[in-house]
Amino acid sequence: MTKSLVTELSQYKIRINTINPGPVQSDLLGSPNKHDPNFWKDKIPEGFIAEPSDLDGLILYLASNSASKYVTGATFAIDGGISWGGKS
């Protein structure tokens, strides 16, 4: 979808990028103590579950026309390394 939207919207100077977050502490994820408190932490190489504010830097970067004006069609994983296979 990201790639298709880039093709359609770049003529209007609209940049399209995707952020793929890993586990982020929220009501949707549930309490960190629900079931096994270490379920996600044991799988994330960085060793912790992200807070929503951990996404702020990338969001600000992508929203900045001066910092990321040539970035479009990109997909960014912010997942503590879990997409690379996680901990073994």
The 8 nearest C-alpha neighbors of each residue, nearest first, counted from 0:
[[1, 3, 2, 4, 5, 17, 72, 15],
 [2, 0, 4, 3, 72, 15, 5, 16],
 [1, 3, 5, 0, 4, 72, 6, 15],
 [4, 2, 0, 6, 5, 1, 7, 8],
 [3, 5, 7, 1, 6, 2, 8, 0],
 [6, 4, 2, 8, 3, 9, 7, 15],
 [7, 5, 3, 4, 8, 9, 2, 10],
 [6, 8, 4, 5, 9, 3, 10, 11],
 [9, 7, 5, 10, 11, 13, 4, 6],
 [10, 8, 12, 11, 13, 5, 6, 7],
 [9, 11, 8, 12, 7, 13, 6, 5],
 [10, 12, 9, 13, 8, 7, 14, 5],
 [13, 11, 9, 10, 14, 8, 68, 5],
 [14, 12, 9, 11, 8, 15, 10, 5],
 [13, 15, 71, 9, 12, 16, 5, 70],
 [16, 14, 71, 72, 5, 1, 13, 4],
 [17, 15, 73, 72, 71, 74, 1, 14],
 [16, 18, 74, 75, 73, 19, 1, 15],
 [17, 19, 75, 74, 76, 20, 16, 77],
 [20, 18, 76, 75, 77, 17, 21, 74],
 [21, 19, 77, 78, 76, 18, 22, 23],
 [20, 22, 78, 77, 23, 19, 79, 81],
 [21, 23, 48, 49, 20, 24, 78, 28],
 [24, 22, 49, 50, 48, 25, 51, 21],
 [23, 25, 50, 49, 28, 48, 22, 51],
 [26, 24, 27, 28, 23, 29, 51, 50],
 [25, 27, 29, 28, 24, 30, 23, 31],
 [28, 26, 25, 29, 24, 23, 30, 22],
 [29, 27, 25, 26, 24, 30, 23, 22],
 [30, 28, 26, 27, 31, 25, 33, 24],
 [29, 31, 33, 32, 28, 26, 25, 24],
 [30, 32, 36, 33, 29, 37, 24, 35],
 [33, 31, 36, 30, 35, 34, 37, 29],
 [34, 32, 30, 31, 35, 36, 29, 38],
 [33, 35, 32, 36, 38, 31, 30, 37],
 [34, 36, 38, 37, 33, 32, 31, 39],
 [37, 35, 32, 31, 38, 33, 34, 39],
 [36, 38, 40, 35, 41, 39, 31, 32],
 [39, 37, 35, 36, 41, 40, 42, 34],
 [40, 38, 42, 41, 37, 43, 48, 22],
 [39, 41, 37, 47, 46, 43, 42, 38],
 [40, 42, 39, 37, 38, 43, 46, 86],
 [41, 43, 86, 85, 39, 40, 44, 81],
 [42, 44, 81, 46, 85, 40, 45, 79],
 [43, 45, 46, 86, 80, 85, 79, 81],
 [46, 44, 79, 43, 47, 80, 40, 48],
 [47, 45, 40, 43, 44, 41, 48, 42],
 [48, 46, 40, 45, 49, 43, 39, 79],
 [47, 49, 23, 22, 24, 40, 50, 39],
 [50, 48, 23, 24, 53, 47, 51, 22],
 [49, 51, 24, 52, 53, 23, 48, 54],
 [52, 50, 53, 54, 23, 49, 24, 55],
 [51, 53, 55, 54, 50, 49, 56, 23],
 [54, 52, 51, 50, 55, 49, 56, 77],
 [55, 53, 52, 56, 57, 51, 58, 77],
 [56, 54, 58, 52, 53, 57, 59, 51],
 [57, 55, 59, 58, 54, 60, 53, 52],
 [56, 58, 60, 59, 55, 54, 61, 18],
 [57, 59, 55, 61, 60, 56, 62, 54],
 [60, 58, 62, 56, 57, 61, 55, 63],
 [59, 61, 57, 63, 58, 62, 56, 66],
 [60, 62, 58, 63, 59, 67, 57, 66],
 [63, 61, 59, 60, 58, 64, 67, 66],
 [64, 62, 60, 66, 65, 61, 67, 59],
 [63, 65, 68, 67, 66, 62, 61, 60],
 [64, 66, 63, 68, 67, 60, 69, 62],
 [67, 65, 63, 64, 68, 60, 61, 62],
 [68, 66, 70, 69, 64, 61, 65, 63],
 [67, 69, 64, 70, 65, 66, 63, 14],
 [68, 70, 67, 71, 66, 14, 64, 65],
 [71, 69, 67, 68, 73, 72, 14, 16],
 [72, 70, 14, 15, 73, 16, 69, 5],
 [71, 73, 16, 2, 15, 5, 1, 74],
 [74, 72, 16, 71, 17, 75, 70, 15],
 [73, 75, 17, 18, 16, 76, 72, 19],
 [74, 76, 18, 19, 17, 77, 73, 16],
 [77, 75, 19, 78, 20, 18, 74, 21],
 [78, 76, 20, 21, 79, 19, 75, 18],
 [77, 79, 21, 20, 80, 81, 76, 22],
 [78, 80, 45, 81, 43, 44, 77, 21],
 [81, 79, 78, 82, 83, 44, 85, 43],
 [80, 82, 85, 43, 83, 84, 78, 79],
 [83, 81, 84, 80, 85, 78, 76, 21],
 [84, 82, 81, 80, 85, 86, 44, 79],
 [85, 83, 82, 81, 86, 80, 87, 42],
 [86, 84, 81, 42, 43, 44, 83, 80],
 [87, 85, 42, 44, 43, 84, 41, 81],
 [86, 85, 42, 84, 41, 44, 43, 81]]
